[in-house]
Amino acid sequence: MLKSVLKQFNAKKSEIEIWLESKRQHYSPIVYASCDIRNSGYKVTTVDTNIFPAGWNNLCPSYQKKASALFKEYFTINHAKCVLIVIEEHTRNLFYFSNIWNLKKILTEAGLKVFVGSPNPEIVEKTFFKTADDENLEVYPIKRLNDEIYIEDNKVCTILFNNDFSNGIPKILQGVKQKAMPNPELGWFKRRKSEHFRVFNNLADEFAAEIGIDAWHLKTMFSVLEDIDINNDKDRERMATEADRILKLIEDEYKLRSIKSEPVIFIKNDAGTYGMGVISVKSGDELRNLNRKNRNKLTTGKENVPITNFILQEGVPTTDTVKGFTAEPVMYSVGSKSAGGFFRINTEKGDNENLNSTGMQFVKLCFEEVLGYKNMHFADEGENCKLEYLDLIYTVVGELAALAASEEQFNLK
């Protein structure tokens, strides 16, 4: 089914780039983003977009080089020569520190002077943290003088947040004068997945009309429920009724398009991250009879923040596999332009499950180096996927997601 869509992508390459650039000019591109993409063979879309992306350590060397060039372009336009990366306050995750070490390296190679700082008040002097690759990451305490941020005696000119602010913006970072990006008001204490997908679906509609395809191939159906206590029977019934409604709408679309897949929806924390607060269901009865283990999953998110608002989102099964394992591409952007990505694989999950969970691994996605990749939906009869097709469609979907994030930031003004 997607072969006809790909033909239009190939035929309209120049029109696509003109359209994307016009949107970048209109919304002022967000500094960076990453998105999880699902390719079912009948649609390719983002199922989650992160505005404070970790995982820079998972990019292959050629994509890190590309990211450096894009950061250089972005910060030249924004007149920045030095950057403070603000990290998560309380993490001791070695892989997160590898992410920061690689992000600092990428920015340094872009010609920027780079510091790494933590708002954690327990860090009172320069501290070294070991990364998963046994590098030493130099982290400074953040100092504030009036409304300006300093690292030692160096006044910071630009702040780059790599902290998703699930618990709100630390007081030391509130109302500072320096340019700060992304806007910290996009932290998970305030941002909603449902708003992102509303914006993304509107952009997908406009994009699809521009190049002459059915926008259904690029979108997911979703609904939002607020003020839910997952342990309350009446609230769970409300969620189950809505789940049945969404599942019926998906089933109707499948019948219309002769798709034989069984509909599934993901129940997600509408303000969540790290793959927490996520389950999948195929009927409302699964929610009515939800066991204690899954109720606990939907009770609190990162940093034990209570979950009360949920997005019910159409599940898109992945038909990507790498080395025989279920996989999904994670695409990165800088200034709403693609910087490449990697595959998240999971040795313990199936094609319609959350891969951002136990069993997760990462495989670098340099298209000229991908080994063991299969997706027969893009293949000619008996052949493997043409990697240039993979590159094209995943790049465009990733840039659409970044543009949606840019519009979210624009709408805060």
Steps between C-alpha positions, in 0.01 A plus 500: 500500500786739577665448162262750341579748778873454441455566129352839588782572745754423227312696235455806725842523668561863402144606593537325837821687586347835396195430719710390800723808471197730488382350829845539657494868408152548644538327836867569590637145524539339838867441582472122511256210532477125460206283406409131513366383163281202421473349151210255473507455124180703469610811691825661616471748783646624825357349818702716741708818469757619754589870515793445741655198327757271658666222300759703308749226584299261281559697180764355270810715422369629166171612662689665787699692239177599326354613834809718560453673165131562575576636849763731349241632254235536771715678757656728237150618409425544872829686566628258765866413559484333841244254636414364842338155486268468801465135596250298706529576870505161670596238243785256552435326166836435331336487157343842556847634579628339177224690322620829652867424432418441131271805479781715642741351243254568214455863612874552551564376146242756387742769625326579828646540847303250706441457874288237674312608811256350748226679697536236773583699819707206626759570228701785651828464310626366169423128497596219265245233410595176329313422178400156372802523268733573794549865401519771767218755466581836660192650669488841668261642759275767352537843662258791473580869543190717479325358190804357326657154505873444553731202488786595735586851375362448151169663420305262275375642170261217404333225705417165339268287712541122500266470795130429441385672824248235604482667842505858377775755430756529782487841667860581405403481130174696515488837326863516390609764249709279276356332194372156608394219268278309462251714692493337847122551506498196267612280791276208592364689800296692242533347150241250375550222245145558377583859402803378307296245305224753432760729343677213323177368346409847374845534341468151349166599345656809344811312385298215348282744305815670371649181351178318414479208744247380757598654837370189679830331414690753718274545806369324809153530645487600868279620782568661840352431842574729794464470879520120498578289805594166349409325827145641494245266339289784352805667348620171355156444349517845340837411352376157384200655323722748319746223411218299339396808301852562364555131424175493299610804297835333426323175406274689258803656330666160473191349337478791258863444397494116512759492779497175695684620814321486835443853639692592813534821698771619738400657829769757583573764757410821313802667663738206509848402400753213523235251381332517843124495549428299183289189434324367190147355477282342233166546679340714764453189713877482550472835681191397695690195627842666527729312738697658782831489311365706208312735730830572672657578162232765444512653848825700498751612237857624511612629842177353647282775353135380520332421165148641462479590130521230232525489124339201327696466177460272202763229510719471191670160481859507382604285207865600536740237627875517559704185558171312534367719783205740503625852428395861453704793369567799725569809289685813618478855371688827554322817397218276365744343250577129520827401669445126453407247766528146630285190546354415838467123511346286772586135551193439717218686323277442199400724211208665684665565837690784665867452403621769741506246784688202644699323226572825312825537304625743235643442154664785312305597190754629246312383192813397315595280798169342606537123535220254559221746417178366349165649407326318219229766466753720319654216305466392142387139476757283679739791567591693810409864559674764291680706761457828312122456540549443870717811527251718313179418681648480851683830447184681390287360784773598748509854362120525516518402868769765561283760327209402723729553802602837353134599473443393862782734603365777273154468659643572847562863402 
